[in-house]
Amino acid sequence: MNTSDADSDARLADENRLRRELLAKADFKAVIATAEGRRFVWRLLAESGVHQGSFASDELVMAYREGRRSLGLWLQGLFADFPDQYLQLLKEGRHGADKQ
C-alpha cells in the first residue's frame, strides 16, 4: 500500500465516522423531539445517578455506581448540541416529579 492509498483509506474512515456521528445526532434529536422520548431520557438520567454522589465504603459498589453515572454523564453530554431541549427536559422532569 502506498501513501496515496493510505491517505484515501484514512479519508474514507473519517467520512464514515462523520456519517455515523451525524446519524447518531439525528437519532438523538428525534428521540428528544417527543415528550415520550424526553420522559424516557429523564428516567435514564435519574436511574444513572448523574445528580447523586457515588461514594460507597465498598469499592465494588462504588465502582458499579460510577459505571452507571459515567453512562448518564455521556447521555447528558449528548445534549451539548441541543441546549433548548435540555432545558425543556429539565422543566418537564421536575414538573413530573412534583406530580408524584
PDB file as gemmi writes it, atoms N, CA and C in Angstrom:
CRYST1    1.000    1.000    1.000  90.00  90.00  90.00 P 1                      
ATOM      1  N   MET A   1       0.857  -1.176   0.000  1.00  0.00           N  
ATOM      2  CA  MET A   1       0.000   0.000   0.000  1.00  0.00           C  
ATOM      3  C   MET A   1       0.896   1.229   0.000  1.00  0.00           C  
ATOM      4  N   ASN A   2       0.615   2.130  -0.906  1.00  0.00           N  
ATOM      5  CA  ASN A   2       1.425   3.346  -0.954  1.00  0.00           C  
ATOM      6  C   ASN A   2       0.745   4.455  -0.154  1.00  0.00           C  
ATOM      7  N   THR A   3       1.388   5.600  -0.127  1.00  0.00           N  
ATOM      8  CA  THR A   3       0.917   6.725   0.690  1.00  0.00           C  
ATOM      9  C   THR A   3      -0.455   7.214   0.245  1.00  0.00           C  
ATOM     10  N   SER A   4      -0.689   7.266  -1.067  1.00  0.00           N  
ATOM     11  CA  SER A   4      -1.988   7.763  -1.537  1.00  0.00           C  
ATOM     12  C   SER A   4      -3.113   6.801  -1.156  1.00  0.00           C  
ATOM     13  N   ASP A   5      -2.830   5.492  -1.151  1.00  0.00           N  
ATOM     14  CA  ASP A   5      -3.829   4.517  -0.709  1.00  0.00           C  
ATOM     15  C   ASP A   5      -4.129   4.701   0.777  1.00  0.00           C  
ATOM     16  N   ALA A   6      -3.095   4.924   1.554  1.00  0.00           N  
ATOM     17  CA  ALA A   6      -3.275   5.134   2.995  1.00  0.00           C  
ATOM     18  C   ALA A   6      -4.063   6.415   3.253  1.00  0.00           C  
ATOM     19  N   ASP A   7      -3.754   7.461   2.503  1.00  0.00           N  
ATOM     20  CA  ASP A   7      -4.494   8.721   2.643  1.00  0.00           C  
ATOM     21  C   ASP A   7      -5.958   8.531   2.267  1.00  0.00           C  
ATOM     22  N   SER A   8      -6.186   7.784   1.196  1.00  0.00           N  
ATOM     23  CA  SER A   8      -7.549   7.520   0.743  1.00  0.00           C  
ATOM     24  C   SER A   8      -8.321   6.711   1.790  1.00  0.00           C  
ATOM     25  N   ASP A   9      -7.665   5.708   2.373  1.00  0.00           N  
ATOM     26  CA  ASP A   9      -8.297   4.900   3.419  1.00  0.00           C  
ATOM     27  C   ASP A   9      -8.610   5.743   4.645  1.00  0.00           C  
ATOM     28  N   ALA A  10      -7.696   6.617   5.013  1.00  0.00           N  
ATOM     29  CA  ALA A  10      -7.906   7.483   6.177  1.00  0.00           C  
ATOM     30  C   ALA A  10      -9.054   8.450   5.916  1.00  0.00           C  
ATOM     31  N   ARG A  11      -9.108   8.983   4.713  1.00  0.00           N  
ATOM     32  CA  ARG A  11     -10.184   9.917   4.362  1.00  0.00           C  
ATOM     33  C   ARG A  11     -11.535   9.194   4.381  1.00  0.00           C  
ATOM     34  N   LEU A  12     -11.574   7.982   3.851  1.00  0.00           N  
ATOM     35  CA  LEU A  12     -12.803   7.193   3.844  1.00  0.00           C  
ATOM     36  C   LEU A  12     -13.240   6.856   5.272  1.00  0.00           C  
ATOM     37  N   ALA A  13     -12.285   6.514   6.118  1.00  0.00           N  
ATOM     38  CA  ALA A  13     -12.598   6.225   7.519  1.00  0.00           C  
ATOM     39  C   ALA A  13     -13.147   7.461   8.219  1.00  0.00           C  
ATOM     40  N   ASP A  14     -12.562   8.618   7.940  1.00  0.00           N  
ATOM     41  CA  ASP A  14     -13.056   9.873   8.526  1.00  0.00           C  
ATOM     42  C   ASP A  14     -14.472  10.187   8.053  1.00  0.00           C  
ATOM     43  N   GLU A  15     -14.725   9.975   6.771  1.00  0.00           N  
ATOM     44  CA  GLU A  15     -16.065  10.223   6.229  1.00  0.00           C  
ATOM     45  C   GLU A  15     -17.091   9.289   6.865  1.00  0.00           C  
ATOM     46  N   ASN A  16     -16.722   8.030   7.034  1.00  0.00           N  
ATOM     47  CA  ASN A  16     -17.627   7.064   7.666  1.00  0.00           C  
ATOM     48  C   ASN A  16     -17.894   7.427   9.120  1.00  0.00           C  
ATOM     49  N   ARG A  17     -16.865   7.845   9.832  1.00  0.00           N  
ATOM     50  CA  ARG A  17     -17.019   8.248  11.233  1.00  0.00           C  
ATOM     51  C   ARG A  17     -17.941   9.452  11.336  1.00  0.00           C  
ATOM     52  N   LEU A  18     -17.733  10.427  10.460  1.00  0.00           N  
ATOM     53  CA  LEU A  18     -18.573  11.622  10.458  1.00  0.00           C  
ATOM     54  C   LEU A  18     -20.024  11.265  10.140  1.00  0.00           C  
ATOM     55  N   ARG A  19     -20.219  10.381   9.181  1.00  0.00           N  
ATOM     56  CA  ARG A  19     -21.568   9.951   8.817  1.00  0.00           C  
ATOM     57  C   ARG A  19     -22.254   9.272  10.008  1.00  0.00           C  
ATOM     58  N   ARG A  20     -21.538   8.416  10.721  1.00  0.00           N  
ATOM     59  CA  ARG A  20     -22.108   7.743  11.901  1.00  0.00           C  
ATOM     60  C   ARG A  20     -22.440   8.747  12.997  1.00  0.00           C  
ATOM     61  N   GLU A  21     -21.565   9.728  13.203  1.00  0.00           N  
ATOM     62  CA  GLU A  21     -21.816  10.755  14.223  1.00  0.00           C  
ATOM     63  C   GLU A  21     -23.048  11.585  13.881  1.00  0.00           C  
ATOM     64  N   LEU A  22     -23.185  11.961  12.619  1.00  0.00           N  
ATOM     65  CA  LEU A  22     -24.349  12.747  12.196  1.00  0.00           C  
ATOM     66  C   LEU A  22     -25.638  11.939  12.336  1.00  0.00           C  
ATOM     67  N   LEU A  23     -25.575  10.662  12.007  1.00  0.00           N  
ATOM     68  CA  LEU A  23     -26.743   9.798  12.146  1.00  0.00           C  
ATOM     69  C   LEU A  23     -27.124   9.639  13.617  1.00  0.00           C  
ATOM     70  N   ALA A  24     -26.138   9.441  14.477  1.00  0.00           N  
ATOM     71  CA  ALA A  24     -26.402   9.311  15.912  1.00  0.00           C  
ATOM     72  C   ALA A  24     -27.012  10.595  16.461  1.00  0.00           C  
ATOM     73  N   LYS A  25     -26.511  11.729  16.016  1.00  0.00           N  
ATOM     74  CA  LYS A  25     -27.041  13.022  16.462  1.00  0.00           C  
ATOM     75  C   LYS A  25     -28.487  13.193  15.995  1.00  0.00           C  
ATOM     76  N   ALA A  26     -28.769  12.812  14.756  1.00  0.00           N  
ATOM     77  CA  ALA A  26     -30.133  12.905  14.225  1.00  0.00           C  
ATOM     78  C   ALA A  26     -31.069  11.959  14.976  1.00  0.00           C  
ATOM     79  N   ASP A  27     -30.590  10.767  15.305  1.00  0.00           N  
ATOM     80  CA  ASP A  27     -31.396   9.816  16.073  1.00  0.00           C  
ATOM     81  C   ASP A  27     -31.744  10.388  17.440  1.00  0.00           C  
ATOM     82  N   PHE A  28     -30.756  10.956  18.113  1.00  0.00           N  
ATOM     83  CA  PHE A  28     -30.987  11.527  19.440  1.00  0.00           C  
ATOM     84  C   PHE A  28     -31.956  12.697  19.352  1.00  0.00           C  
ATOM     85  N   LYS A  29     -31.797  13.525  18.337  1.00  0.00           N  
ATOM     86  CA  LYS A  29     -32.700  14.664  18.156  1.00  0.00           C  
ATOM     87  C   LYS A  29     -34.134  14.181  17.966  1.00  0.00           C  
ATOM     88  N   ALA A  30     -34.317  13.085  17.230  1.00  0.00           N  
ATOM     89  CA  ALA A  30     -35.658  12.533  17.022  1.00  0.00           C  
ATOM     90  C   ALA A  30     -36.252  12.029  18.334  1.00  0.00           C  
ATOM     91  N   VAL A  31     -35.434  11.423  19.170  1.00  0.00           N  
ATOM     92  CA  VAL A  31     -35.918  10.911  20.458  1.00  0.00           C  
ATOM     93  C   VAL A  31     -36.360  12.059  21.354  1.00  0.00           C  
ATOM     94  N   ILE A  32     -35.536  13.089  21.465  1.00  0.00           N  
ATOM     95  CA  ILE A  32     -35.859  14.181  22.395  1.00  0.00           C  
ATOM     96  C   ILE A  32     -36.862  15.170  21.813  1.00  0.00           C  
ATOM     97  N   ALA A  33     -37.273  14.949  20.569  1.00  0.00           N  
ATOM     98  CA  ALA A  33     -38.285  15.815  19.962  1.00  0.00           C  
ATOM     99  C   ALA A  33     -39.681  15.491  20.479  1.00  0.00           C  
ATOM    100  N   THR A  34     -39.840  14.327  21.104  1.00  0.00           N  
ATOM    101  CA  THR A  34     -41.158  13.932  21.610  1.00  0.00           C  
ATOM    102  C   THR A  34     -41.166  13.963  23.132  1.00  0.00           C  
ATOM    103  N   ALA A  35     -42.330  14.210  23.691  1.00  0.00           N  
ATOM    104  CA  ALA A  35     -42.470  14.204  25.152  1.00  0.00           C  
ATOM    105  C   ALA A  35     -42.140  12.819  25.707  1.00  0.00           C  
ATOM    106  N   GLU A  36     -42.550  11.780  24.993  1.00  0.00           N  
ATOM    107  CA  GLU A  36     -42.267  10.406  25.440  1.00  0.00           C  
ATOM    108  C   GLU A  36     -40.762  10.148  25.470  1.00  0.00           C  
ATOM    109  N   GLY A  37     -40.073  10.595  24.451  1.00  0.00           N  
ATOM    110  CA  GLY A  37     -38.624  10.415  24.395  1.00  0.00           C  
ATOM    111  C   GLY A  37     -37.916  11.160  25.509  1.00  0.00           C  
ATOM    112  N   ARG A  38     -38.364  12.391  25.772  1.00  0.00           N  
ATOM    113  CA  ARG A  38     -37.750  13.170  26.854  1.00  0.00           C  
ATOM    114  C   ARG A  38     -38.018  12.528  28.209  1.00  0.00           C  
ATOM    115  N   ARG A  39     -39.222  11.988  28.416  1.00  0.00           N  
ATOM    116  CA  ARG A  39     -39.506  11.297  29.684  1.00  0.00           C  
ATOM    117  C   ARG A  39     -38.594  10.091  29.854  1.00  0.00           C  
ATOM    118  N   PHE A  40     -38.388   9.349  28.764  1.00  0.00           N  
ATOM    119  CA  PHE A  40     -37.527   8.175  28.827  1.00  0.00           C  
ATOM    120  C   PHE A  40     -36.088   8.572  29.154  1.00  0.00           C  
ATOM    121  N   VAL A  41     -35.601   9.606  28.490  1.00  0.00           N  
ATOM    122  CA  VAL A  41     -34.238  10.086  28.755  1.00  0.00           C  
ATOM    123  C   VAL A  41     -34.131  10.585  30.192  1.00  0.00           C  
ATOM    124  N   TRP A  42     -35.159  11.271  30.681  1.00  0.00           N  
ATOM    125  CA  TRP A  42     -35.165  11.751  32.071  1.00  0.00           C  
ATOM    126  C   TRP A  42     -35.022  10.574  33.037  1.00  0.00           C  
ATOM    127  N   ARG A  43     -35.779   9.499  32.769  1.00  0.00           N  
ATOM    128  CA  ARG A  43     -35.689   8.311  33.636  1.00  0.00           C  
ATOM    129  C   ARG A  43     -34.296   7.690  33.576  1.00  0.00           C  
ATOM    130  N   LEU A  44     -33.730   7.635  32.386  1.00  0.00           N  
ATOM    131  CA  LEU A  44     -32.373   7.090  32.262  1.00  0.00           C  
ATOM    132  C   LEU A  44     -31.375   7.922  33.063  1.00  0.00           C  
ATOM    133  N   LEU A  45     -31.485   9.239  32.963  1.00  0.00           N  
ATOM    134  CA  LEU A  45     -30.580  10.113  33.713  1.00  0.00           C  
ATOM    135  C   LEU A  45     -30.769   9.920  35.216  1.00  0.00           C  
ATOM    136  N   ALA A  46     -32.022   9.815  35.648  1.00  0.00           N  
ATOM    137  CA  ALA A  46     -32.292   9.620  37.076  1.00  0.00           C  
ATOM    138  C   ALA A  46     -31.741   8.276  37.552  1.00  0.00           C  
ATOM    139  N   GLU A  47     -31.976   7.224  36.786  1.00  0.00           N  
ATOM    140  CA  GLU A  47     -31.504   5.886  37.169  1.00  0.00           C  
ATOM    141  C   GLU A  47     -29.981   5.791  37.172  1.00  0.00           C  
ATOM    142  N   SER A  48     -29.349   6.591  36.337  1.00  0.00           N  
ATOM    143  CA  SER A  48     -27.885   6.526  36.256  1.00  0.00           C  
ATOM    144  C   SER A  48     -27.219   7.213  37.445  1.00  0.00           C  
ATOM    145  N   GLY A  49     -27.976   8.038  38.149  1.00  0.00           N  
ATOM    146  CA  GLY A  49     -27.423   8.705  39.326  1.00  0.00           C  
ATOM    147  C   GLY A  49     -26.534   9.889  39.005  1.00  0.00           C  
ATOM    148  N   VAL A  50     -26.793  10.554  37.877  1.00  0.00           N  
ATOM    149  CA  VAL A  50     -25.944  11.684  37.484  1.00  0.00           C  
ATOM    150  C   VAL A  50     -25.936  12.796  38.514  1.00  0.00           C  
ATOM    151  N   HIS A  51     -27.036  12.978  39.192  1.00  0.00           N  
ATOM    152  CA  HIS A  51     -27.135  14.075  40.149  1.00  0.00           C  
ATOM    153  C   HIS A  51     -26.965  13.596  41.583  1.00  0.00           C  
ATOM    154  N   GLN A  52     -26.332  12.454  41.757  1.00  0.00           N  
ATOM    155  CA  GLN A  52     -26.098  11.902  43.089  1.00  0.00           C  
ATOM    156  C   GLN A  52     -24.618  11.584  43.228  1.00  0.00           C  
ATOM    157  N   GLY A  53     -24.188  11.528  44.457  1.00  0.00           N  
ATOM    158  CA  GLY A  53     -22.825  11.080  44.703  1.00  0.00           C  
ATOM    159  C   GLY A  53     -22.748   9.575  44.526  1.00  0.00           C  
ATOM    160  N   SER A  54     -21.590   9.072  44.218  1.00  0.00           N  
ATOM    161  CA  SER A  54     -21.455   7.631  44.012  1.00  0.00           C  
ATOM    162  C   SER A  54     -20.581   6.981  45.078  1.00  0.00           C  
ATOM    163  N   PHE A  55     -20.191   7.757  46.097  1.00  0.00           N  
ATOM    164  CA  PHE A  55     -19.316   7.203  47.125  1.00  0.00           C  
ATOM    165  C   PHE A  55     -20.007   6.067  47.867  1.00  0.00           C  
ATOM    166  N   ALA A  56     -19.240   5.035  48.130  1.00  0.00           N  
ATOM    167  CA  ALA A  56     -19.680   3.924  48.982  1.00  0.00           C  
ATOM    168  C   ALA A  56     -18.433   3.367  49.646  1.00  0.00           C  
ATOM    169  N   SER A  57     -18.586   2.871  50.857  1.00  0.00           N  
ATOM    170  CA  SER A  57     -17.419   2.313  51.544  1.00  0.00           C  
ATOM    171  C   SER A  57     -16.959   1.022  50.876  1.00  0.00           C  
ATOM    172  N   ASP A  58     -17.853   0.326  50.229  1.00  0.00           N  
ATOM    173  CA  ASP A  58     -17.499  -0.884  49.479  1.00  0.00           C  
ATOM    174  C   ASP A  58     -17.031  -0.458  48.089  1.00  0.00           C  
ATOM    175  N   GLU A  59     -15.802  -0.783  47.764  1.00  0.00           N  
ATOM    176  CA  GLU A  59     -15.230  -0.319  46.491  1.00  0.00           C  
ATOM    177  C   GLU A  59     -15.948  -0.888  45.272  1.00  0.00           C  
ATOM    178  N   LEU A  60     -16.494  -2.099  45.376  1.00  0.00           N  
ATOM    179  CA  LEU A  60     -17.215  -2.666  44.238  1.00  0.00           C  
ATOM    180  C   LEU A  60     -18.549  -1.946  44.011  1.00  0.00           C  
ATOM    181  N   VAL A  61     -19.215  -1.599  45.089  1.00  0.00           N  
ATOM    182  CA  VAL A  61     -20.462  -0.839  44.977  1.00  0.00           C  
ATOM    183  C   VAL A  61     -20.166   0.520  44.359  1.00  0.00           C  
ATOM    184  N   MET A  62     -19.099   1.149  44.824  1.00  0.00           N  
ATOM    185  CA  MET A  62     -18.745   2.461  44.290  1.00  0.00           C  
ATOM    186  C   MET A  62     -18.371   2.361  42.807  1.00  0.00           C  
ATOM    187  N   ALA A  63     -17.651   1.327  42.420  1.00  0.00           N  
ATOM    188  CA  ALA A  63     -17.291   1.148  41.011  1.00  0.00           C  
ATOM    189  C   ALA A  63     -18.548   0.944  40.163  1.00  0.00           C  
ATOM    190  N   TYR A  64     -19.492   0.177  40.684  1.00  0.00           N  
ATOM    191  CA  TYR A  64     -20.757  -0.038  39.978  1.00  0.00           C  
ATOM    192  C   TYR A  64     -21.500   1.283  39.796  1.00  0.00           C  
ATOM    193  N   ARG A  65     -21.607   2.050  40.859  1.00  0.00           N  
ATOM    194  CA  ARG A  65     -22.301   3.342  40.787  1.00  0.00           C  
ATOM    195  C   ARG A  65     -21.601   4.290  39.822  1.00  0.00           C  
ATOM    196  N   GLU A  66     -20.284   4.286  39.836  1.00  0.00           N  
ATOM    197  CA  GLU A  66     -19.531   5.162  38.926  1.00  0.00           C  
ATOM    198  C   GLU A  66     -19.738   4.756  37.471  1.00  0.00           C  
ATOM    199  N   GLY A  67     -19.849   3.457  37.225  1.00  0.00           N  
ATOM    200  CA  GLY A  67     -20.128   2.990  35.866  1.00  0.00           C  
ATOM    201  C   GLY A  67     -21.478   3.475  35.375  1.00  0.00           C  
ATOM    202  N   ARG A  68     -22.494   3.361  36.231  1.00  0.00           N  
ATOM    203  CA  ARG A  68     -23.828   3.856  35.874  1.00  0.00           C  
ATOM    204  C   ARG A  68     -23.786   5.361  35.646  1.00  0.00           C  
ATOM    205  N   ARG A  69     -23.114   6.046  36.543  1.00  0.00           N  
ATOM    206  CA  ARG A  69     -23.035   7.507  36.456  1.00  0.00           C  
ATOM    207  C   ARG A  69     -22.298   7.942  35.188  1.00  0.00           C  
ATOM    208  N   SER A  70     -21.262   7.210  34.832  1.00  0.00           N  
ATOM    209  CA  SER A  70     -20.496   7.520  33.626  1.00  0.00           C  
ATOM    210  C   SER A  70     -21.387   7.460  32.385  1.00  0.00           C  
ATOM    211  N   LEU A  71     -22.231   6.452  32.312  1.00  0.00           N  
ATOM    212  CA  LEU A  71     -23.147   6.349  31.183  1.00  0.00           C  
ATOM    213  C   LEU A  71     -24.136   7.511  31.189  1.00  0.00           C  
ATOM    214  N   GLY A  72     -24.621   7.883  32.366  1.00  0.00           N  
ATOM    215  CA  GLY A  72     -25.531   9.021  32.477  1.00  0.00           C  
ATOM    216  C   GLY A  72     -24.879  10.322  32.051  1.00  0.00           C  
ATOM    217  N   LEU A  73     -23.622  10.499  32.422  1.00  0.00           N  
ATOM    218  CA  LEU A  73     -22.903  11.713  32.017  1.00  0.00           C  
ATOM    219  C   LEU A  73     -22.709  11.754  30.502  1.00  0.00           C  
ATOM    220  N   TRP A  74     -22.454  10.582  29.920  1.00  0.00           N  
ATOM    221  CA  TRP A  74     -22.342  10.510  28.463  1.00  0.00           C  
ATOM    222  C   TRP A  74     -23.665  10.925  27.821  1.00  0.00           C  
ATOM    223  N   LEU A  75     -24.774  10.380  28.348  1.00  0.00           N  
ATOM    224  CA  LEU A  75     -26.094  10.714  27.819  1.00  0.00           C  
ATOM    225  C   LEU A  75     -26.378  12.206  27.977  1.00  0.00           C  
ATOM    226  N   GLN A  76     -26.047  12.743  29.122  1.00  0.00           N  
ATOM    227  CA  GLN A  76     -26.242  14.169  29.370  1.00  0.00           C  
ATOM    228  C   GLN A  76     -25.403  15.000  28.394  1.00  0.00           C  
ATOM    229  N   GLY A  77     -24.221  14.530  28.079  1.00  0.00           N  
ATOM    230  CA  GLY A  77     -23.341  15.231  27.147  1.00  0.00           C  
ATOM    231  C   GLY A  77     -23.892  15.308  25.732  1.00  0.00           C  
ATOM    232  N   LEU A  78     -24.785  14.376  25.379  1.00  0.00           N  
ATOM    233  CA  LEU A  78     -25.391  14.416  24.048  1.00  0.00           C  
ATOM    234  C   LEU A  78     -26.234  15.666  23.850  1.00  0.00           C  
ATOM    235  N   PHE A  79     -26.648  16.289  24.952  1.00  0.00           N  
ATOM    236  CA  PHE A  79     -27.462  17.497  24.869  1.00  0.00           C  
ATOM    237  C   PHE A  79     -26.639  18.739  24.531  1.00  0.00           C  
ATOM    238  N   ALA A  80     -25.336  18.623  24.400  1.00  0.00           N  
ATOM    239  CA  ALA A  80     -24.489  19.793  24.111  1.00  0.00           C  
ATOM    240  C   ALA A  80     -24.950  20.525  22.853  1.00  0.00           C  
ATOM    241  N   ASP A  81     -25.432  19.784  21.878  1.00  0.00           N  
ATOM    242  CA  ASP A  81     -25.903  20.399  20.631  1.00  0.00           C  
ATOM    243  C   ASP A  81     -27.377  20.788  20.684  1.00  0.00           C  
ATOM    244  N   PHE A  82     -28.044  20.466  21.806  1.00  0.00           N  
ATOM    245  CA  PHE A  82     -29.482  20.717  21.920  1.00  0.00           C  
ATOM    246  C   PHE A  82     -29.817  21.358  23.266  1.00  0.00           C  
ATOM    247  N   PRO A  83     -29.264  22.538  23.549  1.00  0.00           N  
ATOM    248  CA  PRO A  83     -29.470  23.147  24.873  1.00  0.00           C  
ATOM    249  C   PRO A  83     -30.934  23.478  25.176  1.00  0.00           C  
ATOM    250  N   ASP A  84     -31.692  23.881  24.171  1.00  0.00           N  
ATOM    251  CA  ASP A  84     -33.101  24.209  24.410  1.00  0.00           C  
ATOM    252  C   ASP A  84     -33.897  22.969  24.817  1.00  0.00           C  
ATOM    253  N   GLN A  85     -33.614  21.848  24.162  1.00  0.00           N  
ATOM    254  CA  GLN A  85     -34.304  20.609  24.506  1.00  0.00           C  
ATOM    255  C   GLN A  85     -33.900  20.130  25.897  1.00  0.00           C  
ATOM    256  N   TYR A  86     -32.644  20.406  26.284  1.00  0.00           N  
ATOM    257  CA  TYR A  86     -32.209  20.010  27.625  1.00  0.00           C  
ATOM    258  C   TYR A  86     -32.961  20.816  28.684  1.00  0.00           C  
ATOM    259  N   LEU A  87     -33.111  22.110  28.452  1.00  0.00           N  
ATOM    260  CA  LEU A  87     -33.874  22.934  29.393  1.00  0.00           C  
ATOM    261  C   LEU A  87     -35.321  22.467  29.465  1.00  0.00           C  
ATOM    262  N   GLN A  88     -35.876  22.102  28.325  1.00  0.00           N  
ATOM    263  CA  GLN A  88     -37.245  21.590  28.307  1.00  0.00           C  
ATOM    264  C   GLN A  88     -37.330  20.277  29.085  1.00  0.00           C  
ATOM    265  N   LEU A  89     -36.354  19.409  28.906  1.00  0.00           N  
ATOM    266  CA  LEU A  89     -36.303  18.143  29.642  1.00  0.00           C  
ATOM    267  C   LEU A  89     -36.269  18.397  31.143  1.00  0.00           C  
ATOM    268  N   LEU A  90     -35.452  19.354  31.569  1.00  0.00           N  
ATOM    269  CA  LEU A  90     -35.360  19.667  32.997  1.00  0.00           C  
ATOM    270  C   LEU A  90     -36.687  20.182  33.535  1.00  0.00           C  
ATOM    271  N   LYS A  91     -37.322  21.078  32.789  1.00  0.00           N  
ATOM    272  CA  LYS A  91     -38.615  21.622  33.236  1.00  0.00           C  
ATOM    273  C   LYS A  91     -39.661  20.520  33.335  1.00  0.00           C  
ATOM    274  N   GLU A  92     -39.754  19.712  32.298  1.00  0.00           N  
ATOM    275  CA  GLU A  92     -40.752  18.642  32.287  1.00  0.00           C  
ATOM    276  C   GLU A  92     -40.447  17.593  33.345  1.00  0.00           C  
ATOM    277  N   GLY A  93     -39.184  17.276  33.517  1.00  0.00           N  
ATOM    278  CA  GLY A  93     -38.804  16.273  34.508  1.00  0.00           C  
ATOM    279  C   GLY A  93     -39.111  16.728  35.914  1.00  0.00           C  
ATOM    280  N   ARG A  94     -38.794  17.950  36.218  1.00  0.00           N  
ATOM    281  CA  ARG A  94     -39.078  18.480  37.556  1.00  0.00           C  
ATOM    282  C   ARG A  94     -40.573  18.616  37.776  1.00  0.00           C  
ATOM    283  N   HIS A  95     -41.277  19.038  36.749  1.00  0.00           N  
ATOM    284  CA  HIS A  95     -42.733  19.170  36.850  1.00  0.00           C  
ATOM    285  C   HIS A  95     -43.358  17.793  37.085  1.00  0.00           C  
ATOM    286  N   GLY A  96     -42.868  16.789  36.374  1.00  0.00           N  
ATOM    287  CA  GLY A  96     -43.363  15.427  36.556  1.00  0.00           C  
ATOM    288  C   GLY A  96     -43.053  14.888  37.935  1.00  0.00           C  
ATOM    289  N   ALA A  97     -41.884  15.241  38.465  1.00  0.00           N  
ATOM    290  CA  ALA A  97     -41.503  14.795  39.808  1.00  0.00           C  
ATOM    291  C   ALA A  97     -42.394  15.442  40.858  1.00  0.00           C  
ATOM    292  N   ASP A  98     -42.834  16.677  40.609  1.00  0.00           N  
ATOM    293  CA  ASP A  98     -43.728  17.361  41.544  1.00  0.00           C  
ATOM    294  C   ASP A  98     -45.089  16.684  41.608  1.00  0.00           C  
ATOM    295  N   LYS A  99     -45.516  16.069  40.495  1.00  0.00           N  
ATOM    296  CA  LYS A  99     -46.822  15.416  40.447  1.00  0.00           C  
ATOM    297  C   LYS A  99     -46.838  14.113  41.242  1.00  0.00           C  
ATOM    298  N   GLN A 100     -45.679  13.485  41.398  1.00  0.00           N  
ATOM    299  CA  GLN A 100     -45.631  12.167  42.039  1.00  0.00           C  
ATOM    300  C   GLN A 100     -45.699  12.245  43.524  1.00  0.00           C  
TER     301      GLN A 100                                                      
END                                                                             
